[in-house]
Amino acid sequence: MKWNNKGKEYESIISYVIDNNLEVYIWGAGTFGKSFYDLFKSRIHIKGYIDSDPKKQSDDIPVKIYSPDFFYHNLLNKNTKVIVASGWLTEIYDQLKKWGMRENRNFFHANEFISLYMLYKENRIYTISLNIPITTHCTLRCEKCMSLMPYVKNPENRSLEELKDELQTYFQWVDHLAILGLGGGDALIHPQFKQILIWIGEQYYGKKIQDIEIYTNAIIMPSEELICLFKKYNVIVRFSDYSKTIPGRQKIKELIGVLEKEDIRYERCVWDTWYDIGFPQQTNGLATEQEFIEHYDKCITKLCAVEYRKKLYFCSLCASAVIAGYCTEEQEDYFDLTQYSEARKSQFVEFNAGYCDKGYLSYCKRCNGYQNINDKCVPVAKQLRIGKA
């Protein structure tokens, strides 16, 4: 989205967000949806979830989960509001629009809704997710890794002091963060991971951070000491299941057994396909400013913000390209977190929702885009031969 009225882009819709009589359904009963519920259950009337996954429809959570079909035929009316807490924006937005609902009137993205409600009603900044790459080392060498980990020119395990400074700068702006993701790379490969987790847990968990999530490939098993810390800080362990592609490399069953025994939350991601973002191409075939803008607007997921070296990147793919040294960034690609001022809080919220000066990012000229617009598929977790990266 292109900035046309920086700092004031949402003024025309604020009345729809801070309505005291809001009654809403949350589309998405995963981590983001549940975080939204926990944050807003005492602020607005949440009537239920919408989710197409039959397994989630039977989950034991405080409000009922409905299928999209049941919601449409039995619950939808002119006063219904929907909060979208999912990364599958294109499909969900298209469905809601077919039902006659209007974006930022009848339905809102969770990230935007949280930010706008808290800023304009309580003068605080709340965000739903932030990823911090703590390492650019990984346990795998996936040829089409969307984080470009095998291609990072100068891989590093980032120091605890640097990460402390980075988060302290972020929380100058932000009063509350729903989910902090720690990865890169595989979080468990970092030699100081225990110290990093302890510092974040003691400094922010239950204060400014609602949930801590770690990303791993289920190759390194967490130690007993880490398991105790996972329990203490109620960590969510998110791991990808590549057992069909790299059989025998991962410790999926062993990891799940430990997590379930200790009642630690986890999300197991099983991928049928990966999307080819285009690395190492120099162009994706788009040529005009308008094409870049349309490409960006269709692609954005609004759930992948990354902080790296005190810069906030709205798009994780763009951040990965910068970190890998594959893409030269421009000033418009990031929000400088060192330049704090009360007057710029609304600009922070808008950038975190996808607004930027050009209406697209530098990497949009190379990238094929994420799952919302990308039909170029590649094998999941195909490994590079040693020495090829």
WOHU-V941689 format. One line per field, one symbol per residue. phi: phi as a letter, one per 30 degrees, with the letter a starting at -180 (. if undefined). psi: psi as a letter, one per 20 degrees, with the letter a starting at -180 (. if undefined). burial: # if it has 9 or more other C-alpha atoms within 8 Angstrom, else .. Layout:
# WOHU-V941689
phi: ???
psi: ???
burial: ???
This chain:
# WOHU-V941689
phi: .cdcbeibdcedcedddcedcdbbccckccedddddeedcdccbdcclccaddedddcdcbdbdccdeddeddbbdbdcdcbcccadddedddddddddiccdibcbbdedddeddedddcbhbccbcabccddaccbdbbdeceddiedcddbdacddedddedddddddddcdabdbcccaliceddddceedddddddddbdicccdbcbccbchccddddddeddeddchdcccbcccddcbeidcceddddeddddchcdabccccdaccddjecdcacjdbcedddddeddddecibbdbcbhicccdcdddddddddicbddceddbcdddcdaedcdddeddddcjdaddiacedddcddjcddbccccbedhddddeidd
psi: ppphmpikhjhijhhhgjpikpoqqpookbgghhggghhjhihrooirqppiohghijqnrhqqpqqhggggihhpriipqpoomqimggggggghhhjjqppjfhqqqgggggggghgihjlqopqhqppooiqkqqirmphkpiikgijphmqqoqqggghghghhggjhgphppgppppcerohiipikgghgggggghhhpifipgqppqprjkgppqrhggghhgggjlqpopqqokhhgmpihqlgggggggghhjlpqqpoopphqqpoiipkqiqjiqhrghggghgghhhphjkkqppolkppphphggghhghijhpoqrhiirpoiilpqhhjghhggggiiiqrgijrqhiiihpirahhipjoqrqpkppqqpih.
burial: ###...#.#...##..##...########..######..##..########....##......#####.###.......#######.##..##..##...###.################...################.##########.#....#..#..#..#..##..##################..#..###.##..##..#############.....##.###.###########..#...##...#...##...###....#..#####.....#......###.########.#####.#######.#####.##.#....####.#......#############.###############.#..##.###.#.....
